[in-house]
Amino acid sequence: MDTPDLKIKYAVIDDDVIDRTVIDSEAKKFLFLQKAASFSNPVEAL
């Protein structure tokens, strides 16, 4: 299913910078995913 208008926003919350980088790299493979934010802890995300 290729819907050009479909965008799913996501936020990454992880205390490890390497894990956040890997998640961002993998998510870039899917054009419908759009990163909204990246945080190192839940309090920062709030």
N, CA, C and O atoms as a DFTB+ gen file, in Angstrom:
184 C
 N C O
     1  1       0.837      -1.169       0.000
     2  2       0.000       0.000       0.000
     3  2       0.886       1.238       0.000
     4  3       1.651       1.457       0.939
     5  1       0.788       2.033      -1.032
     6  2       1.600       3.236      -1.145
     7  2       0.687       4.447      -1.177
     8  3       0.176       4.821      -2.233
     9  1       0.483       5.059      -0.016
    10  2      -0.366       6.236       0.089
    11  2       0.519       7.442       0.356
    12  3       1.060       7.568       1.455
    13  1       0.681       8.331      -0.617
    14  2       1.603       9.452      -0.444
    15  2       1.217      10.421       0.664
    16  3       2.084      11.102       1.212
    17  1      -0.074      10.497       1.006
    18  2      -0.515      11.430       2.038
    19  2      -0.398      10.860       3.448
    20  3      -0.515      11.602       4.423
    21  1      -0.171       9.575       3.566
    22  2      -0.089       8.931       4.872
    23  2       1.252       9.251       5.531
    24  3       2.306       8.927       4.985
    25  1       1.212       9.878       6.689
    26  2       2.410      10.157       7.475
    27  2       2.145       9.753       8.908
    28  3       1.139      10.146       9.498
    29  1       3.039       8.975       9.461
    30  2       2.940       8.583      10.862
    31  2       4.099       9.252      11.594
    32  3       5.266       9.013      11.283
    33  1       3.764      10.087      12.562
    34  2       4.783      10.760      13.351
    35  2       5.139       9.892      14.549
    36  3       4.278       9.241      15.141
    37  1       6.418       9.893      14.894
    38  2       6.866       9.101      16.033
    39  2       7.870       9.895      16.862
    40  3       8.509      10.826      16.372
    41  1       7.991       9.510      18.108
    42  2       8.981      10.086      19.012
    43  2       9.822       8.947      19.572
    44  3       9.317       7.865      19.873
    45  1      11.099       9.214      19.703
    46  2      12.029       8.225      20.254
    47  2      12.390       8.662      21.673
    48  3      12.798       9.800      21.901
    49  1      12.232       7.739      22.621
    50  2      12.622       8.006      24.007
    51  2      13.521       6.860      24.441
    52  3      13.062       5.740      24.664
    53  1      14.814       7.161      24.557
    54  2      15.802       6.141      24.933
    55  2      17.004       6.846      25.539
    56  3      17.414       7.902      25.057
    57  1      17.572       6.270      26.593
    58  2      18.705       6.909      27.259
    59  2      20.044       6.678      26.557
    60  3      21.048       7.277      26.943
    61  1      20.077       5.837      25.554
    62  2      21.320       5.529      24.845
    63  2      21.326       6.212      23.479
    64  3      20.457       5.962      22.644
    65  1      22.311       7.073      23.264
    66  2      22.387       7.834      22.010
    67  2      22.576       6.920      20.798
    68  3      22.080       7.222      19.713
    69  1      23.282       5.819      20.973
    70  2      23.485       4.877      19.863
    71  2      22.156       4.229      19.477
    72  3      21.857       4.082      18.292
    73  1      21.370       3.848      20.462
    74  2      20.054       3.261      20.174
    75  2      19.154       4.249      19.441
    76  3      18.459       3.880      18.494
    77  1      19.171       5.507      19.883
    78  2      18.363       6.522      19.195
    79  2      18.824       6.706      17.754
    80  3      17.996       6.880      16.860
    81  1      20.108       6.671      17.521
    82  2      20.645       6.808      16.170
    83  2      20.247       5.634      15.290
    84  3      19.891       5.824      14.127
    85  1      20.302       4.435      15.828
    86  2      19.912       3.241      15.061
    87  2      18.427       3.292      14.714
    88  3      18.042       2.983      13.587
    89  1      17.602       3.676      15.666
    90  2      16.168       3.777      15.400
    91  2      15.905       4.795      14.293
    92  3      15.106       4.542      13.392
    93  1      16.572       5.941      14.357
    94  2      16.400       6.959      13.317
    95  2      16.843       6.441      11.957
    96  3      16.177       6.687      10.951
    97  1      17.954       5.731      11.918
    98  2      18.453       5.182      10.650
    99  2      17.485       4.172      10.050
   100  3      17.233       4.189       8.845
   101  1      16.956       3.312      10.868
   102  2      16.005       2.309      10.385
   103  2      14.687       2.950       9.954
   104  3      14.097       2.543       8.953
   105  1      14.232       3.935      10.693
   106  2      12.955       4.586      10.377
   107  2      13.025       5.338       9.050
   108  3      12.011       5.478       8.366
   109  1      14.202       5.820       8.682
   110  2      14.357       6.546       7.416
   111  2      14.093       5.658       6.202
   112  3      13.871       6.160       5.101
   113  1      14.116       4.362       6.399
   114  2      13.846       3.423       5.303
   115  2      12.369       3.422       4.907
   116  3      12.012       2.941       3.831
   117  1      11.518       3.960       5.773
   118  2      10.080       3.962       5.544
   119  2       9.626       5.407       5.348
   120  3       9.616       6.200       6.289
   121  1       9.258       5.730       4.130
   122  2       8.942       7.110       3.785
   123  2       7.725       7.654       4.514
   124  3       7.578       8.869       4.646
   125  1       6.851       6.776       4.989
   126  2       5.646       7.238       5.672
   127  2       5.908       7.603       7.134
   128  3       5.030       8.165       7.789
   129  1       7.094       7.295       7.655
   130  2       7.427       7.652       9.032
   131  2       8.087       9.027       9.075
   132  3       8.952       9.340       8.258
   133  1       7.668       9.833      10.031
   134  2       8.212      11.173      10.185
   135  2       8.540      11.394      11.652
   136  3       7.648      11.367      12.501
   137  1       9.807      11.610      11.955
   138  2      10.209      11.798      13.350
   139  2       9.718      13.140      13.870
   140  3       9.966      14.183      13.267
   141  1       9.027      13.098      14.985
   142  2       8.531      14.312      15.620
   143  2       9.551      14.837      16.632
   144  3       9.742      16.046      16.762
   145  1      10.207      13.908      17.350
   146  2      11.155      14.325      18.378
   147  2      11.991      13.139      18.845
   148  3      11.674      11.981      18.572
   149  1      13.072      13.465      19.562
   150  2      13.937      12.452      20.138
   151  2      14.346      12.929      21.532
   152  3      14.791      14.064      21.701
   153  1      14.193      12.056      22.523
   154  2      14.457      12.424      23.899
   155  2      15.323      11.375      24.581
   156  3      15.301      10.199      24.216
   157  1      16.089      11.819      25.583
   158  2      16.949      10.892      26.300
   159  2      16.286      10.298      27.540
   160  3      16.805       9.345      28.122
   161  1      15.128      10.859      27.953
   162  2      14.406      10.303      29.094
   163  2      12.954      10.758      29.052
   164  3      12.636      11.737      28.377
   165  1      12.071      10.067      29.760
   166  2      10.649      10.382      29.719
   167  2      10.307      11.769      30.271
   168  3       9.378      12.414      29.786
   169  1      11.037      12.222      31.264
   170  2      10.762      13.534      31.845
   171  2      11.033      14.622      30.813
   172  3      10.268      15.579      30.699
   173  1      12.115      14.475      30.067
   174  2      12.435      15.421      29.006
   175  2      11.333      15.420      27.945
   176  3      10.994      16.468      27.396
   177  1      10.790      14.265      27.665
   178  2       9.733      14.141      26.641
   179  2       8.462      14.872      27.075
   180  3       7.740      15.428      26.246
   181  1       8.200      14.865      28.368
   182  2       6.989      15.552      28.853
   183  2       7.135      17.041      28.693
   184  3       6.224      17.792      29.043
